[in-house]
Amino acid sequence: MGASAGTTLQATIVARLGLTVGVRVFDAPPVRGGLPYAVVEEPVLQQADAAGIAGRAGTMSVSCHDAGERPVRLRTLVGSIEDAIEGLSGDVGEGWRLVGVRLTRSRLTRIGDDRWRGMSEFAVRLYRES
């Protein structure tokens, strides 16, 4: 059996966002590197099986990091990421299909004097025929 649904979903979103949002996208916080960047957090999934179908449902988050006096650039980045993820559907690899994605929460917070973080959380649903 291949990678888990969560690992597969995370890798797919990292790859797709890397092609569409114009900043570096990681699957874990980078040790070093410039701003801005985005981190696709590990999804939190639970079983949602049906007859003959393996299913997972849960949440996944993307955090965006930037610096500046005001979060103008970060707002644009967060909006681009939310649009890109809400538009995802279909095959994500290893036989898993993303059949539902919905933004559930989004916020910007100041971290320190000139650092900002944007967090977007999504409800997700995946299925794979058994």
Protein Blocks (a to p, Z undefined) as FASTA:
>chain_A
ZZdfklmmmmmmmmmmmmmnopacdfbdcfbdcddddddddddddddddehiacdddddd
dddddedjbfklmmmmmmmmmmmmmmggcjebjhiacfbdcdfbdcdddehjkbccdddd
ddddddddZZ
